[in-house]
């Protein structure tokens, strides 16, 4: 799965795809443990797909929070001394 394909998806679709990939990884690990997996490279591929999805999802969530948040953020920078 390409990163360009993932960038076009919405946050909900990315979360759904992430859940599917995590389930797929669990199944592949089970197959690997029981020596039923034909190609161990599939585990690496799914792990990398999960990382791509998580990266793009976090970027989209930060962008959504930035646009929906207040225009200026004020912080209390007061330093207390004893």
C-alpha positions in Angstrom: 0.0 0.0 0.0 1.4 3.4 -1.0 1.5 6.5 1.2 -0.1 8.5 -1.6 -3.1 6.2 -1.5 -3.4 6.6 2.3 -3.2 10.4 2.1 -6.5 10.5 0.2 -8.4 8.6 2.9 -10.3 10.3 5.7 -9.5 9.9 9.4 -12.3 7.3 9.9 -11.2 5.3 6.9 -7.6 5.3 8.2 -8.7 4.1 11.6 -10.6 1.3 10.0 -7.7 0.3 7.8 -5.4 0.4 10.8 -7.7 -1.9 12.7 -7.8 -4.3 9.7 -4.0 -4.3 9.3 -3.5 -4.9 13.1 -5.9 -7.9 12.9 -4.0 -9.2 9.8 -0.7 -8.9 11.6 -2.1 -10.9 14.6 -3.2 -13.6 12.1 0.2 -13.6 10.4 2.0 -13.9 13.7 -0.2 -16.8 14.6 0.5 -18.5 11.3 4.3 -17.8 11.7 4.3 -19.4 15.2 2.5 -22.5 13.9 4.7 -22.8 10.9 1.8 -22.3 8.5 3.1 -19.0 7.0 4.4 -19.4 3.5 6.3 -16.1 3.3 7.6 -14.5 6.5 8.2 -11.3 4.5 4.4 -10.6 4.8 4.8 -9.9 8.5 7.4 -7.1 7.7 5.2 -5.7 5.0 2.1 -5.5 7.2 4.2 -3.9 10.0 5.4 -1.2 7.7 1.9 -0.6 6.4 0.7 -0.1 10.0 3.5 2.4 10.6 2.6 4.3 7.4 -1.1 4.4 8.4 -0.2 5.6 12.0 2.1 8.3 10.6 -0.5 9.7 8.2 -3.3 9.4 10.8 -1.3 11.4 13.4 -0.5 14.1 10.8 -4.1 14.4 9.8 -5.3 14.5 13.4 -2.8 17.2 14.3 -3.9 19.2 11.3 -7.5 18.8 12.2 -6.8 19.8 15.8 -4.9 22.8 14.6 -7.6 24.1 12.4 -10.4 23.5 14.9 -8.5 24.8 17.9 -8.5 28.4 19.0 -6.6 31.0 16.9 -4.1 31.8 19.7 -3.1 29.6 22.5 -2.2 31.2 25.8 -0.1 29.4 28.3 0.6 30.1 31.9 4.3 30.6 32.0 4.5 31.9 35.6 7.4 30.5 37.6 6.8 29.9 41.3 9.7 30.3 43.6 9.8 29.0 47.2 
